[in-house]
Amino acid sequence: MILPKIFFSLILAISLSLSGCYTGAVKPSKQTRYYIVQKGDTLYAIAWRYRVNANSIARWNNLKDPYVIKPGQRLKLGYSGSNKTKRTAKKSSNNAASSSKKTSPSSTKLPIAKAPGSWSWPVKGKLISKYSADRNGIDIAANNGTAVKAAASGQVVYAGNGLRGYGNLVIIKHNATYFSAYAHSRKLLVAEGHRVKRGQKIAEVGSTGTNRNKLHFEIRKNGDPVDPLRYLPR
């Protein structure tokens, strides 16, 4: 009979339609980010490159101090599209919106942010580049060989030239939250593991990885770059 065939076809069409709707309603899962360790990598260098807290990487991968990693090892770096990323993007958007309402950026006084102990300027020179969304730190022009000093006390966790674009670089861990970096030095005067005090000479100004003599200086809080001018004395 024709009627049963039509009825069967209708039931089949409805079933396929419902099945398609159900499949489309499934939310995609977060994608885990991984990194394969290369020769010369250190945990802190990887954390700096990918703007992730080193302590978080250690925790996600069950690494114990002193965080020894080997070439070929796969490290979990977190999740793409994480809540942290969304919060950072929202915060940046809000900051941009509030900044647009200000008539004179140069007259704005930034509050001094709290950090371990007191901060001091890492080098005597001229500020030539300020912090921005696409620039993770500030640039200070100074003569070749000028002393570069630790901005706060801590432990050297990286000293080398393995991070592209930084030249000879020193990274200091001040505590679990704050790190600072000193790039483009002509000569490094400390090694990984050394403990340094605020004001101690750690390098000399140079032009490695750049086209002029200067110090590129960064401060990171929980892996994220922050404006160093909020921390340095005025």
C-alpha positions as CSV (number, residue, x, y, z in Angstrom):
1,M,0.0,0.0,0.0
2,I,1.1,3.6,-0.7
3,L,0.1,5.0,2.7
4,P,2.5,2.8,4.9
5,K,5.4,3.7,2.6
6,I,4.7,7.4,2.9
7,F,4.3,7.0,6.7
8,F,7.6,5.1,6.9
9,S,9.5,7.7,4.9
10,L,8.1,10.5,7.1
11,I,9.3,8.7,10.3
12,L,12.7,8.2,8.8
13,A,13.1,11.8,7.7
14,I,12.1,13.0,11.2
15,S,14.6,10.7,12.9
16,L,17.4,11.9,10.6
17,S,16.5,15.5,11.3
18,L,16.4,15.0,15.1
19,S,19.7,13.2,14.9
20,G,21.3,16.0,13.0
21,C,20.1,18.6,15.5
22,Y,21.4,16.6,18.4
23,T,24.9,16.3,16.8
24,G,25.0,20.0,16.1
25,A,24.2,20.8,19.7
26,V,27.4,19.2,21.1
27,K,29.9,21.8,22.2
28,P,33.5,21.3,21.0
29,S,36.0,20.4,23.8
30,K,38.9,22.7,24.7
31,Q,42.1,22.0,22.7
32,T,45.1,21.1,24.8
33,R,48.3,22.9,23.8
34,Y,51.6,20.9,23.7
35,Y,55.2,21.7,23.0
36,I,58.0,19.3,22.0
37,V,61.2,20.3,23.9
38,Q,64.1,21.2,21.6
39,K,67.9,21.1,22.4
40,G,68.9,24.0,24.6
41,D,65.4,24.6,25.9
42,T,64.7,25.3,29.6
43,L,61.3,25.4,31.3
44,Y,61.6,29.1,32.0
45,A,62.6,29.9,28.4
46,I,59.5,28.0,27.1
47,A,57.3,29.7,29.6
48,W,58.6,33.1,28.6
49,R,58.2,32.4,24.8
50,Y,54.6,31.2,25.2
51,R,53.6,33.6,28.0
52,V,52.7,30.9,30.4
53,N,53.5,30.7,34.1
54,A,56.4,28.4,34.6
55,N,55.0,27.0,37.8
56,S,51.8,26.1,36.0
57,I,53.7,24.2,33.3
58,A,55.6,22.3,36.0
59,R,52.4,21.4,37.8
60,W,50.6,20.3,34.6
61,N,53.5,18.0,33.7
62,N,54.4,16.7,37.2
63,L,57.8,18.3,37.1
64,K,59.8,18.7,40.3
65,D,62.3,21.4,41.1
66,P,64.8,22.0,39.4
67,Y,62.5,21.2,36.5
68,V,64.8,19.2,34.3
69,I,63.5,18.6,30.8
70,K,64.9,16.7,27.8
71,P,64.8,17.1,24.0
72,G,61.8,15.3,22.5
73,Q,59.8,15.5,25.7
74,R,56.2,16.7,25.2
75,L,55.0,19.4,27.6
76,K,51.4,20.4,28.2
77,L,51.1,24.2,28.0
78,G,47.5,24.6,29.0
79,Y,44.4,25.0,26.8
80,S,43.7,27.1,23.8
81,G,40.8,29.5,24.4
82,S,41.2,29.1,28.2
83,N,39.3,31.4,30.6
84,K,42.6,33.1,31.3
85,T,42.9,34.1,27.7
86,K,39.4,35.3,27.6
87,R,39.9,37.3,30.8
88,T,43.1,38.9,29.4
89,A,41.3,39.8,26.1
90,K,38.4,41.3,28.0
91,K,40.8,43.2,30.4
92,S,42.7,44.6,27.4
93,S,39.5,45.7,25.7
94,N,38.3,47.5,28.9
95,N,41.7,49.1,29.3
96,A,41.6,50.3,25.7
97,A,38.1,51.7,26.2
98,S,39.1,53.6,29.3
99,S,42.3,54.9,27.8
100,S,40.4,56.3,24.8
101,K,38.4,58.5,27.2
102,K,41.6,60.2,28.5
103,T,42.6,63.4,26.7
104,S,46.3,63.3,27.4
105,P,48.1,59.9,27.8
106,S,51.4,61.6,28.7
107,S,49.8,63.3,31.7
108,T,48.3,60.1,33.1
109,K,49.9,59.0,36.4
110,L,50.1,55.3,36.7
111,P,49.9,53.8,40.3
112,I,53.0,52.0,41.5
113,A,52.2,48.3,41.5
114,K,53.1,46.2,44.5
115,A,55.8,43.5,44.0
116,P,58.6,41.8,45.9
117,G,60.5,44.5,47.8
118,S,61.4,47.7,46.0
119,W,62.1,48.0,42.3
120,S,64.8,50.1,40.7
121,W,65.7,51.1,37.2
122,P,67.8,48.4,35.5
123,V,70.0,50.9,33.6
124,K,70.8,54.6,33.3
125,G,69.7,55.8,29.9
126,K,66.9,57.4,27.9
127,L,63.4,55.7,27.6
128,I,62.8,55.3,23.9
129,S,59.9,52.9,23.7
130,K,57.0,52.5,26.1
131,Y,54.9,49.4,26.9
132,S,52.1,48.6,24.5
133,A,49.8,45.7,23.5
134,D,52.3,44.6,20.9
135,R,55.5,45.4,22.9
136,N,55.9,43.4,26.0
137,G,58.3,45.8,27.7
138,I,60.2,49.1,27.5
139,D,63.4,50.0,25.7
140,I,66.1,52.1,27.3
141,A,68.9,53.5,25.1
142,A,72.3,53.6,26.8
143,N,76.0,53.5,25.7
144,N,77.6,50.2,24.8
145,G,78.9,48.5,27.9
146,T,76.7,50.4,30.4
147,A,76.0,48.4,33.5
148,V,72.6,46.5,33.6
149,K,71.4,45.9,37.1
150,A,68.8,43.7,38.6
151,A,65.6,45.7,39.2
152,A,64.7,43.5,42.2
153,S,66.3,40.7,44.2
154,G,65.8,37.1,43.0
155,Q,67.2,34.1,41.3
156,V,68.5,33.9,37.7
157,V,66.5,31.2,35.9
158,Y,67.7,31.9,32.4
159,A,70.9,33.4,30.9
160,G,71.6,32.8,27.3
161,N,70.7,33.7,23.7
162,G,68.2,30.9,22.8
163,L,65.1,33.1,22.6
164,R,64.8,34.6,19.2
165,G,64.6,38.4,19.1
166,Y,66.1,38.9,22.6
167,G,69.8,38.5,21.9
168,N,71.7,37.8,25.1
169,L,69.0,37.6,27.7
170,V,68.8,37.3,31.5
171,I,65.5,36.3,33.2
172,I,65.2,36.7,37.0
173,K,62.6,35.0,39.2
174,H,61.6,37.2,42.1
175,N,58.9,35.0,43.5
176,A,56.2,32.6,42.2
177,T,54.3,35.6,40.7
178,Y,56.9,38.0,39.3
179,F,59.7,37.7,36.8
180,S,61.8,40.3,35.0
181,A,63.9,40.1,31.8
182,Y,66.9,42.0,30.4
183,A,67.6,41.7,26.7
184,H,70.2,42.6,24.0
185,S,73.2,42.6,26.4
186,R,76.6,42.4,24.9
187,K,77.9,40.4,27.9
188,L,76.1,38.4,30.6
189,L,77.7,38.5,34.0
190,V,75.5,35.9,35.8
191,A,74.5,32.3,35.1
192,E,71.4,30.2,35.8
193,G,71.0,29.5,39.5
194,H,72.8,32.6,40.7
195,R,71.0,34.6,43.4
196,V,71.2,38.4,42.8
197,K,70.3,41.4,44.9
198,R,68.5,44.5,43.7
199,G,71.0,46.9,42.1
200,Q,73.6,44.1,41.4
201,K,75.3,44.3,38.0
202,I,74.1,41.3,35.9
203,A,75.0,42.3,32.3
204,E,76.3,45.1,30.0
205,V,74.3,47.0,27.5
206,G,74.8,45.9,23.9
207,S,73.0,45.4,20.6
208,T,72.6,41.6,20.3
209,G,69.4,40.7,18.5
210,T,68.7,44.3,17.6
211,N,70.0,47.3,15.6
212,R,71.2,49.7,18.3
213,N,72.6,49.7,21.8
214,K,69.7,49.5,24.3
215,L,68.2,47.4,27.0
216,H,64.8,45.8,26.5
217,F,63.2,45.3,29.9
218,E,60.2,43.3,30.8
219,I,58.2,42.4,33.9
220,R,55.7,39.5,33.9
221,K,53.1,38.7,36.4
222,N,51.8,35.1,36.4
223,G,53.3,34.7,32.9
224,D,51.6,37.8,31.5
225,P,53.5,41.0,30.4
226,V,52.8,44.1,32.5
227,D,53.8,47.7,32.1
228,P,57.2,48.1,33.9
229,L,56.6,51.8,34.4
230,R,53.9,50.9,37.0
231,Y,56.7,49.3,39.1
232,L,59.7,51.5,38.5
233,P,60.2,54.6,40.7
234,R,59.5,58.0,39.1
